[in-house]
Amino acid sequence: MQLSPDQLIFWHYGFVKLNATIVFTWALMVLLVVGSKLITRKLSVDLQRSRWQNVLEIIVTAINSQIGDVGLRPAEKYLGFLGTLFLFVASATLCTIIPGFEPPTGSLSTTVALALCVFVAVPAFGISEQGIGGYLKSYIEPTVIMLPFNIISELSRTLALAVRLFGNMMSGAMIVAILLTITPFVFPIVMTTLGLLTGMVQAYIFSILAAVYIAAATRTRKSVAKPVPGSKT
């Protein structure tokens, strides 16, 4: 039983290996890029729209709404990054119905890479919103004693993102493989459906957590209201 797509090697030469994680990651990226290009090449603003354009608009609108609900304004500023995270993880899950496909999110290297993207995006968005001084100041709030704890928190939540996604994806694949081995003709459809549902939930959770971390980094300090001249205090 393969615990990770890293173990499935398609080609290797010396220390250079081309495994399933790399192959299917690039396949997903090509699928998302080419699919988006084909759907958006003839966008229509009239009532007569293609079925694929309607599906894409529903997805984009839903993601945009969720980003806004987290508190990120304007949501369009963060749509590209957070939407890509969600679509990549969700697509990796949906493609598991294709025979022979190994989801790259079942590899720790992929989930760590996704978590590192969030790790870099959080301070990037925070600095763009508050400036480098305002963002760095948040590490010593409420007192400078909190500096090491805030740094540890940044690192630990990045690790938690990677391990959570990897653990849930790998455990789901293992359970399905075990049950299909024991009862190959009874549970395939049910377990595949549950696996898809679990994967979509994990895609949602991963992107929402990323949005929450970015929202925390981009929050601005509320200015203290100054008394109006001539008013009673």
N, C-alpha and C positions, 0 to 999 in steps of 0.2 A: 504494500500500500504506500502510495506517495503522499507524504505529509505536506509537501510544498512543491510548486511548479519549478522551483530551482533544481530539483532532482531530475527533471526530465531534460536531458541534454540532446539537442538536435545536431550540433556540430561543435567540434573543439579542435584546437591546434595549439599544442603546448599548454600554456596557462590561460589561453583565450578560449572562453566557452560561450556558446550561444544556446541558452536554455529557454524553456517555455515562458518564463517570466518576461524576458526581454522581447521575445517574438510576439507574445500576445499583448504586451504593453504597447508596442509600436503599432500592432494591428488595430487596437482600440483607438489610438490617437489618430491614425489614418481614417478610420471609420467615422469618428466624430468630426474631423476637419472636412473631409470630403462630403459627408452627409449634410453638414451645415452649409457648405458652399453650394451644393446642388439645390437645397431647399430655398436658400435666400437669394439665388441669382435672379429670380423673377418674382420679387415680392409685389403683392397687390394691396392697395388701400381700399379697394372697392369691396362690395359684398361678395362678389364672386372670387373666392380664394381656393387655392388647392387644399386638399385634405392634409397634406404634410405641413403646410404653412399654419393651418389651424392648430395642429398638434404642437408645433414648435412654439406658437404664441401662448398656448395654454401652459406649457412647461415654463417658459420664460416669465410669464406673469405670476405663476405660482411661486417660483423661486424669488422673484423680486418682492412679492408680498411678504414672504417669510423673512427676508433680510430686513425689510422695513419694520416688521413686528419685533425683531430683536432690538431695534433702536438705532440702526445704522441709517443715517440720512446724509445725502440722498442715496437711496438704495442702488441706483444705477452705477454709482462709483465703485461698488463692491461686487456687482453682479458678475463681471467677467471672471474674477478669481473664485468666488464661492460657488458660482454656477458651474464652473469647470470641474471643481472638486466633486460636486454632487453628481454631475453627469458621468464622470469617469468611473466612480465607484458603482453607480447604478448600472451603467452599461456593462461593467465587468460582471455584475450579478446576472443581468438579463441574458448575456451571451452564454451562460452556463448551460442553457437548453440546447446549444449547438454541440453535437457529438464531437468529442476530442478537445473541446475548448477547456483550458485551464485558467481560471481567473487569476490575474497577476496580484490581486489583493490578498490571495492566499499565501503570498510570500512576504516575509518580514522586511525584506529589502524595499519592496514597493510601499508598504505602509509607513516605514521609516522615512522614505523619500517624501511621501505626502505630508507627514507630520512636520518634516523639516521645511517644507513650503509654507506651512502655517506659521512655524517658528520665525521665519524670515518676514512673512507678510504682516504679522502683528506689529513689530516695531516700525516697519515701513509705513503702514497706514497711520500708526500712532504719531510718528514724526511729521508726516505730511499734514496731519490735522492740528497738532499742538506745537510743532516745532521741536527741535532736538532737545532744547532746554526744558520745555514743559513735559516732554515724555520722560526724560531721565529723572526729572524731579519726582515722578510718581513712584520711583523705586525707593525713595526715602520717606514716603508718607506712611503713617503719620509722624514717625521719627526716623532718624538715620539708623537706628538699631535694626530696623526692618529691612535694610538693604540686602544682607545675605539671605534672608528668608524669602524675599521677593525674587531674587535671582534663582534660588532653588525651586521656587514655585514655577517659574518660567520653564526651567529644564524638565521638571517632573511632569508637567502637564503635556509637554511635547512627547515624552516617553509614553505617557498614558494613552495619548491619541493613537500612537503607532501600535502599541501592544493590544489595545482594546479592539481595533479594527482587525488586526491580524488574528487574534484569538477567536473572535466571533466567526470570521470567515473560515478559518482552518477547522474549527470544531464542527461547524455546520457541514463542511465537506466530508469530514471523517464520519459523522453520524450517518449521513446519506450513504456513504460507501459501505459501512458496516451493515446497515439494514438491507441494502441491495444485495449484499453477499449472502445474508441469511435467508431473505425472502425476495428473490429477484423479480417475481411476477406479481407481487401483492402491493408493495408500497411505492413503486417508482414515481407514479404521477403525483401522489400525495406528498411525498418527501421532496420532489422537485419544486412543487408549489410552495411548500413551507420554506425551502431554501431560498427561493426567489423573494418571498416576503421578508425573511430575515435579512437578506442582503440589502433590500430597499430601505428597511428600517435603519440599518447600519450606515447607509449612504446619507440618510437624512440626519442621523445623530452626528455623524462626523462633520458635515457641513454646518450644522447648527452650532456645534461646539466651537468650530473655527470662527463663526460669526460672533459668538458671545465673547471670545477672546479678543477679537478685533474691536468690538464695541467697547470693551473695558479699556483698551489701549487708546481709543480715540475720544474718550469722554473728555469734555472740557470742564475746567473748574468754573463753578458758578460764581459770578461776581457778587460781591456783597452790595446790597442795595444801599445807596447813599441817601440820606435825608434831603428832602426838597427844601431849598432855602426859604425861610419864613414859616415853615411848618413846625408844629409842636412835636417834640420827641417824648 
